[in-house]
Amino acid sequence: MKVLRDEFYFEPRVAVGGRIHWYGETYYADELMNYQEETVYIRDSGAQLFVYIMDSDDFHREGNAKAEFLLICRIRKINNNWRYGRKNE
């Protein structure tokens, strides 16, 4: 599946205890315990958070990077009226 760069948020780190802070809410998943203190990549569908790790990052040609992501878990959102901090339309 191809995902547009604008559909990812690149900053969250998994806190000690397997928690992610996302737009004022805190989410937990057992699968995140293996990634404490690491940066993860999130896609927000409005109803769920899809949490990925980068599986590989490869430069084939100058200026042409290819990265692959591995889905580690899905978390049902507390409030599904918002997507990336903006009201769902």
C-alpha positions, 0 to 999 in steps of 0.5 A: 500500500502506498501512503502519502507523506502527509498521512504520516506524523513523524514525531511520536516516541513511545513512552516508558510503559508502552504509551503514545501521546497523540493530540492531547490523548494517551494511547497504550498497546502491549505491542508498543512495550518493545519500542519504548523510547523509540520513534514510531510512525503513525497514520491516523484514520480518524477511528484508529491509529496505525502504528508503524516502525521503519523496516528499511531505508535505502537510497537507490539513486541520488535523491531517490530514497525508498523506505518500507514500514512495518505495521506493529499495531492498530489502536482504536481512538478515544475520540474519532471526531478528529484526525491529525488534530483536525475535525473530521469532515 
